[in-house]
Amino acid sequence: MGRRRYQQGEYARVPLAWNDRTGTLTIGAREGNYPGMPQAQRFVVRLISPDEGGNPLAESAPNDRTVDYSGTALQIHLGA
């Protein structure tokens, strides 16, 4: 079985925090790194409302937001 690099401390974590009052998603600064790690990622952010329903597994939705993430913190306002 292949080496589990996370067991040797190789990892990257991206903290996420949602503020329901302001309708803001904070994508925090990347923590950690590992050899060959992509320096940029593209996230598709989808707000699923209990009132509106929706399929979180659908390929796309009208209110999707695409975010290019380079490892530094950013905020996305999705409405309150």
C-alpha angles and dihedrals in degrees: 000000000000123000114273099226094188087066088063092052099265109138145120124213129188112199117217126197128182122204107200093188095058099026090236129145115203116204103197131215114286114260120209131359142216137199112284093015113156109248094210133037136183117226126193109210118202124183111212113198121201088217096051098035114199135168112277089195096054114119093241140354131199095250098045115134120207115210128189106214122197099177099273123109120267139170128224120198110213098171132266 
